[in-house]
Amino acid sequence: MSIKNILVYLTHPHVEAWNFRPEHKALLEDQVPGLKVEICLNSKDFKDHLPQTEAVIVWYFKEKWLDSAPRLKLIATPAAGNDWIEVGATDKLNISFGGFHGSLIAESVIGAMLYFLKAFPLSAKMQKQKKWARVKVSEKLRSFYKGRVTILGFGKIGNVIAERLKPFGCTITGIKRNLFPVPRYFSMADRIRTFENWQEVFAKTDHLICTLPGGEETDRILQPEHFKALPKSCYLYNVGRGNIYQESDLVTALQTGEIAGAYLDVFDKEPLPESSKLWELENVFIQPHLSAASPQYLELFIEELAARINTGER
């Protein structure tokens, strides 16, 4: 992929790490010889420069903008999903989505798992009360060792999470459409299954990690019977999309003890309304869609994009 100039419109009002800065421009130009990077700070400036550019880096791209971009060869976004890119790839136009998120999200998931397994909420509560609650806390402690982890949506992100968990002694079951390929880090006890096998898999799950994309195919894929099939000691972690279950069904499962708790980074409606019952549940750990946030976010994106441009990868 031969590209000599790239237009960047990558700003975010809330998360500083998601704003493209001059240092990112310098890094990209350094990694792609001969590339000229131009940063736009507003949509008007971006649209004014579209007719001359060969490539763009954006959070979103509207289909109507294509009429003003006759030279466009590449639309690149750090986002993992295609939620905000209204156009599809063609023979003349390549769409590049971020594939670097796995390691960052894995850190968040593993942190949340430790939060529950090591009873950190209870320890923090006892600390505030100045209580040496050794007995009470010790009764809640669990380990990764021999933990049965099911990853629903065993794609790029799910694979990285699984690989990071293996050294802790976890057994992995990845749920995906196809049974192959089998990851090289799998042991004899690890396996890949399709969703049709959910009853067998869910009954033997200590941690259910959801990394599914949004869309009609995944909409409400988890129903009340799926929560009921999980062991009462199971924890759920959702770092994919919030459409995969009805929020009220998850709330019921958490309130009735059908599952032990949940780490939720994504929601069907964002920001999560103050009226949501999820805010009130002690066995829920909420993050505002930040599982992949990191000061190194755009640095990782640039390294990945530069490699794709230099090698001509589509």
Secondary structure by P-SEA (a helix, b strand, c coil): ccccbbbbbccccccccccccaaaaaaaaaacccbbbbbbccaaaaaaacccccbbbcccccccccccccccccccccccccccccccccccbbbbccccaaaaaaaaaaaaaaacccaaaaaaaaaaacccaaaaaaaaccccccbbbbbccccaaaaaaaaaacccbbbbbbbcccccccccccccccccccccaaaaaaaaccbbbbbccccccccccccaaaaaaccccbbbbbccccccccaaaaaaaaaacccccccccccccccccccccccccccccccccccccccaaaaaaaaaaaaaaaaccc
